[in-house]
Amino acid sequence: MESSQSTLILTQDELKKIAAYKAVEFVESDTVLGLGTGSTACYAVARIGELLQQGKLKNIVGIPTSKKTHEQAVSVGIPLSDLDNYPVLDLAIDGADEVDPDLNLVKGRGGCLLREKMVEGASKKFVVIVDETKLVKHLGGSGLAMPVEVVPFCWKYTLERLQKMFVHAGCVAKLRIISENGEPFVTDNGNYIIDLYLEKEIGDLRVASDEILRLAGVAEHGICLDMATTLIVAGELGVTIKNK
Ligand SMILES: O=C[C@H](O)[C@H](O)[C@H](O)COP(=O)(O)O
């Protein structure tokens, strides 16, 4: 007789949901919460709404990190405000595009880095939620975009300056385009995004971060250093939590 053993393979979306639900376990009533943006964070926003409706969470104020999250939070009944009214948050929950072993992040592949960095930088605790595909040895290591938000004025000039800045890392800089219509992608703040693709390590992250920010024309970049306080990773073998 043959014995059959079934292996449960979870999809990337299921892993994102598991990480998000785990993070929401850290949410307490009577707190101000930063609500992240993206396909992982949206599970956390939905779950917070659900717990509010069930009366398991009370008196939450959400600070959304994008127009999209604002809309979702309204639709699930989370009361909202902003940083002007709540300059200090208790907790923020958000996804990331890359996470290195020191909990440094790349964010912004969904186009929302500036507001995310403002809100999450104002939070006492910042819980990052990812599936295991987001873990990298060094930032830029996935070979995917490292986003920089720039003002539209003379964006080509800024693009060339950025590419030259990281020529040692084999950087190729590209304006983010909407594939459907060929128009530049426009952020919630009316800016463009220049995506940096790096062949090699960028070098000292703090130096790189400062150098990008010193360039007039740059609004913000997606490198987040020393912001995450907790990382929740969902993988095939379960959930791991790492605190900084
Ligand atoms: O711009 C988007 C944000 O930084 C997202 O948090 C990040 O891109 C991760 O998104 P996702 O959870 O969809 O992978």
Ligand as a Chemical Component Dictionary entry (heavy atoms), coordinates in Angstrom:
data_LIG
# 
_chem_comp.id                   LIG 
_chem_comp.type                 NON-POLYMER 
_chem_comp.pdbx_formal_charge   0 
_chem_comp.three_letter_code    LIG 
# 
loop_
_chem_comp_atom.comp_id 
_chem_comp_atom.atom_id 
_chem_comp_atom.alt_atom_id 
_chem_comp_atom.type_symbol 
_chem_comp_atom.charge 
_chem_comp_atom.model_Cartn_x 
_chem_comp_atom.model_Cartn_y 
_chem_comp_atom.model_Cartn_z 
_chem_comp_atom.pdbx_ordinal 
LIG O1 O1 O 0 6.338 51.897 -2.610 1  
LIG C1 C1 C 0 5.930 50.952 -2.020 2  
LIG C2 C2 C 0 6.316 50.556 -0.668 3  
LIG O2 O2 O 0 7.594 50.948 -0.291 4  
LIG C3 C3 C 0 6.069 49.081 -0.379 5  
LIG O3 O3 O 0 6.023 48.954 1.008  6  
LIG C4 C4 C 0 7.135 48.159 -0.921 7  
LIG O4 O4 O 0 7.269 48.383 -2.310 8  
LIG C5 C5 C 0 6.772 46.685 -0.687 9  
LIG O5 O5 O 0 5.612 46.404 -1.377 10 
LIG P1 P1 P 0 4.989 44.962 -1.487 11 
LIG O6 O6 O 0 4.538 44.593 -0.116 12 
LIG O7 O7 O 0 3.853 45.111 -2.451 13 
LIG O8 O8 O 0 6.052 44.052 -1.991 14 
# 
loop_
_chem_comp_bond.comp_id 
_chem_comp_bond.atom_id_1 
_chem_comp_bond.atom_id_2 
_chem_comp_bond.value_order 
_chem_comp_bond.pdbx_ordinal 
LIG O1 C1 DOUB 1  
LIG C1 C2 SING 2  
LIG C2 O2 SING 3  
LIG C2 C3 SING 4  
LIG C3 O3 SING 5  
LIG C3 C4 SING 6  
LIG C4 O4 SING 7  
LIG C4 C5 SING 8  
LIG C5 O5 SING 9  
LIG O5 P1 SING 10 
LIG P1 O6 DOUB 11 
LIG P1 O7 SING 12 
LIG P1 O8 SING 13 
# 
